């Protein structure tokens, strides 16, 4: 049987990972039935013109993951029972969670030469690669044990002291024992969902908002109620109407340089949100992962509330390095104590090495200097991208004052999926608005990363999109 998967040697993803991803998706889309025989290692290598070594490694990994059975002397077969939570006959919630995961994977799976206009990542050329490399060498020389040991459960004390000072600049009063280092904001969300929610609970989320969070919540069987995001924050009228119908346990909100709209919550909206939380007995998870892109600091919900009803999530992954995975949770002592226990049960500890590298960058001033360059470059790119879009005839949801995202639409195009089709022949990948809605509802909007907004292919795409026929 010939597999229908795509391999690309130029996209930077190891062939082994591409093979594992391709075969897994092939199995999960029901193209293959349980018991179907896979090509032999030799045949696979010949079919795709690759070495046998990545095929051997990929097949071993697929067996370990439970997708494939190895039968001695016979070959490899699609397993009769797929891994728990991944079966095609699984629950609706799990299927939806897988759909959200597929959206995330699309950021990685497009060919390397494609312009990823809807990407969430800062370009490599904008990062402080030399500074990171220097910090890695410094840590390797001065703290070799960090390359093999776990971090302490709370995380590196010096790093927590730096983060304490940083949230202190926002007016959030917390000591180091109220700060938990996580493996990026993703682990922070995961720990909080495990701790605070159970299947059947209801939460309020922003619409549009962070699609990976939606998938995580659905994986846990949580009911999502979308609250429309306006230019000044969540729509308070809609929220108050929904509070008459539902009793949410949590509200998840991205306050500053919101993903994907680029907007920031206005002070009157922030005050009212806290009033509603107190009146109706729900907590707020404040996602402030883009705080380091803000030049003129503004009050956060956690500033106004001082961690009474708000749990604060921050970190360095969105700016310093996605690979180092440095996130944090700032909360009351009681909550942090329980979260540490969950962290130890689910991952034992974080990366002592990554935390030490981050400390080196912070202590030497390299991160501060890098941020100054990054903010300046991001502001310039934001201004020029906004101008380019307006000149091309696009409509903006708002004109962000900072950050890396613009939320835009072509006025006469009702479904942004059409923009995906428009961009493909131009070598441009687009993140359509339905990716960012709680239940993937149709949307005319699309997220644009300003770092790529003035690339020639982006400009060609902007012009081509406004020429699309009107939809009814």
ABEGO torsion letter per residue (X at the ends): XBBBBBBBAAAGBBAAAAAAAAAAAAAAAGABBBGBBBBBAAAAAAAAGBBAAAAAAAAAAAAAAGABBBBBGAEBBBBABBBBGABAABBAAAAAAAAAAAAAAAAAABBAABBBAABABBBAAABBAAAAAAAAAAAAAABAAAAABBBBAAEBAAAAAAAAAAAAAAGBBBBAAABBBBBEAAAAAAAAAAAABBBGBBBBBBOBBBAAAAAAAAAAGBBBBBBBBBAAEBBAAAAAAAAAABBBABBBBBABGBOAAGBBBBAAAAAAAAAAAAAAGBBBBBBAAAAAABABBBBBAAAAAGGAABBBBBEAAAAABAAAGBBBBBBBAAAAAAAAAAAAAAAGBBBAAAAAAAAAAAAAGAAAAAAAAAAAAAAAAAAAAAAAAAAAGBBBABBBABEABBBBBBAABABAAAAAAAAAAAGBBBBBAAAABAAGBBBABBBBBAAAAABAAAAAAAAAAAABBBBX
